[in-house]
């Protein structure tokens, strides 16, 4: 009985780890004013781990802040 419990516990841990590293996708964009005209820039879709998506969103937020704008991201 103890072995079955250990095997089931390990199975649940394996499932949890595999779900935690699911591939996520996001697309970010921002708009800005230049010379009285409004422009928008959309980054290509980025897919990967949560840490990859967070870095992608941070990069967009930094670029948008440099031109006085904010970044908007949509996730899939």
Backbone as CSV, one residue per row, in Angstrom:
resi,resn,N_x,N_y,N_z,CA_x,CA_y,CA_z,C_x,C_y,C_z
1,UNK,0.820,-1.190,0.000,0.000,0.000,0.000,0.870,1.262,0.000
2,UNK,1.990,1.185,0.733,2.883,2.330,0.810,3.484,2.649,-0.563
3,UNK,3.829,1.605,-1.314,4.426,1.795,-2.635,3.426,2.445,-3.588
4,UNK,2.168,2.064,-3.499,1.137,2.639,-4.360,0.977,4.133,-4.044
5,UNK,1.004,4.477,-2.780,0.881,5.881,-2.376,2.049,6.699,-2.896
6,UNK,3.246,6.139,-2.811,4.435,6.838,-3.301,4.355,7.028,-4.815
7,UNK,3.953,6.000,-5.526,3.833,6.083,-6.986,2.787,7.130,-7.373
8,UNK,1.651,7.131,-6.690,0.617,8.125,-6.986,1.097,9.538,-6.677
9,UNK,1.815,9.700,-5.580,2.343,11.025,-5.228,3.323,11.510,-6.291
10,UNK,4.201,10.627,-6.737,5.154,10.995,-7.791,4.447,11.318,-9.100
11,UNK,3.383,10.599,-9.392,2.617,10.879,-10.614,1.990,12.266,-10.551
12,UNK,1.434,12.618,-9.395,0.844,13.943,-9.255,1.893,15.045,-9.358
13,UNK,3.061,14.817,-8.802,4.146,15.795,-8.905,4.559,15.960,-10.365
14,UNK,4.695,14.862,-11.092,5.082,14.920,-12.499,4.040,15.672,-13.322
15,UNK,2.770,15.415,-13.052,1.706,16.120,-13.773,1.746,17.611,-13.451
16,UNK,1.938,17.931,-12.184,2.006,19.340,-11.785,3.155,20.077,-12.434
17,UNK,4.312,19.428,-12.510,5.463,20.058,-13.151,5.251,20.237,-14.647
18,UNK,4.628,19.274,-15.277,4.416,19.392,-16.718,3.388,20.463,-17.038
19,UNK,2.387,20.627,-16.206,1.394,21.678,-16.437,1.959,23.056,-16.136
20,UNK,2.862,23.136,-15.193,3.463,24.412,-14.829,4.345,24.979,-15.925
21,UNK,4.840,24.146,-16.798,5.723,24.621,-17.849,5.014,24.657,-19.196
22,UNK,3.708,24.817,-19.189,2.954,24.890,-20.440,3.433,26.084,-21.264
23,UNK,3.401,25.909,-22.544,3.798,26.971,-23.451,2.659,27.983,-23.550
24,UNK,2.968,29.239,-23.303,1.985,30.303,-23.383,2.387,31.249,-24.508
25,UNK,1.424,31.959,-25.059,1.707,32.907,-26.136,1.110,34.263,-25.789
26,UNK,1.772,35.307,-26.244,1.307,36.658,-25.995,1.720,37.561,-27.159
27,UNK,0.913,38.586,-27.399,1.226,39.608,-28.396,1.100,40.969,-27.729
28,UNK,2.117,41.789,-27.847,2.132,43.105,-27.210,2.237,44.208,-28.256
29,UNK,1.680,45.362,-27.906,1.742,46.521,-28.804,1.654,47.802,-27.985
30,UNK,2.031,48.898,-28.620,1.859,50.215,-28.014,1.681,51.251,-29.109
31,UNK,1.059,52.352,-28.753,0.887,53.471,-29.689,1.636,54.672,-29.131
32,UNK,2.062,55.544,-30.037,2.800,56.730,-29.617,2.585,57.851,-30.623
33,UNK,2.841,59.071,-30.169,2.706,60.251,-31.021,4.088,60.705,-31.472
34,UNK,4.182,61.046,-32.752,5.428,61.580,-33.295,5.080,62.571,-34.388
35,UNK,5.521,63.791,-34.239,5.253,64.820,-35.245,3.770,65.073,-35.438
36,UNK,2.995,64.944,-34.371,1.561,65.182,-34.459,0.768,64.017,-35.031
37,UNK,1.437,62.947,-35.358,0.744,61.769,-35.894,0.840,60.616,-34.897
38,UNK,-0.191,59.791,-34.904,-0.209,58.626,-34.018,0.273,57.397,-34.779
39,UNK,1.207,56.686,-34.183,1.748,55.463,-34.756,1.528,54.328,-33.762
40,UNK,1.495,53.131,-34.267,1.414,51.973,-33.368,2.444,50.948,-33.808
41,UNK,2.933,50.220,-32.837,3.893,49.162,-33.102,3.398,47.894,-32.420
42,UNK,3.332,46.819,-33.168,2.932,45.528,-32.628,4.100,44.563,-32.745
43,UNK,4.484,44.002,-31.625,5.551,43.008,-31.610,5.020,41.690,-32.177
44,UNK,5.889,40.880,-32.746,5.455,39.556,-33.194,5.045,38.706,-31.987
45,UNK,4.178,37.746,-32.220,3.731,36.878,-31.140,4.920,36.145,-30.529
46,UNK,4.936,36.102,-29.212,5.998,35.412,-28.475,5.378,34.255,-27.702
47,UNK,5.953,33.077,-27.843,5.479,31.905,-27.112,6.620,31.329,-26.294
48,UNK,6.282,30.773,-25.142,7.305,30.161,-24.309,6.826,29.992,-22.886
49,UNK,7.779,29.803,-22.001,7.486,29.654,-20.582,7.035,30.996,-20.017
50,UNK,6.467,30.960,-18.839,5.992,32.180,-18.192,7.118,33.198,-18.048
51,UNK,8.315,32.752,-17.714,9.443,33.678,-17.560,9.796,34.339,-18.891
52,UNK,9.677,33.596,-19.997,9.939,34.173,-21.320,8.900,35.241,-21.654
53,UNK,7.640,34.959,-21.357,6.563,35.911,-21.634,6.714,37.149,-20.764
54,UNK,7.096,36.965,-19.504,7.307,38.112,-18.615,8.418,39.014,-19.136
55,UNK,9.501,38.430,-19.621,10.604,39.215,-20.184,10.152,39.957,-21.441
56,UNK,9.358,39.310,-22.261,8.806,39.920,-23.480,7.949,41.131,-23.125
57,UNK,7.076,40.975,-22.115,6.200,42.067,-21.691,7.003,43.218,-21.082
58,UNK,8.042,42.886,-20.334,8.895,43.923,-19.748,9.606,44.716,-20.842
59,UNK,10.065,44.033,-21.867,10.711,44.712,-22.992,9.765,45.669,-23.692
60,UNK,8.529,45.240,-23.883,7.534,46.106,-24.507,7.252,47.318,-23.619
61,UNK,7.089,47.087,-22.324,6.812,48.185,-21.394,7.951,49.194,-21.378
62,UNK,9.184,48.714,-21.447,10.352,49.602,-21.460,10.385,50.435,-22.738
63,UNK,10.160,49.801,-23.877,10.164,50.516,-25.162,9.040,51.550,-25.202
64,UNK,7.872,51.175,-24.703,6.737,52.095,-24.700,7.015,53.288,-23.789
65,UNK,7.625,53.050,-22.648,7.937,54.137,-21.713,8.911,55.128,-22.327
66,UNK,9.814,54.655,-23.167,10.793,55.547,-23.810,10.131,56.554,-24.742
67,UNK,8.961,56.224,-25.269,8.257,57.139,-26.171,7.028,57.736,-25.498
68,UNK,6.919,57.579,-24.176,5.826,58.173,-23.423,4.497,57.463,-23.583
69,UNK,4.535,56.157,-23.733,3.323,55.388,-23.928,3.285,54.226,-22.938
70,UNK,2.259,53.401,-23.045,2.171,52.185,-22.250,1.960,50.997,-23.173
71,UNK,2.391,49.864,-22.729,2.301,48.631,-23.514,1.020,47.899,-23.153
72,UNK,0.412,47.291,-24.154,-0.788,46.480,-23.964,-0.524,45.100,-24.549
73,UNK,-0.797,44.055,-23.755,-0.527,42.694,-24.202,-1.780,41.842,-24.105
74,UNK,-1.924,40.934,-25.069,-3.018,39.955,-25.023,-2.387,38.575,-25.001
75,UNK,-2.934,37.705,-24.198,-2.402,36.348,-24.054,-3.359,35.339,-24.666
76,UNK,-2.790,34.231,-25.098,-3.571,33.130,-25.647,-3.416,31.931,-24.760
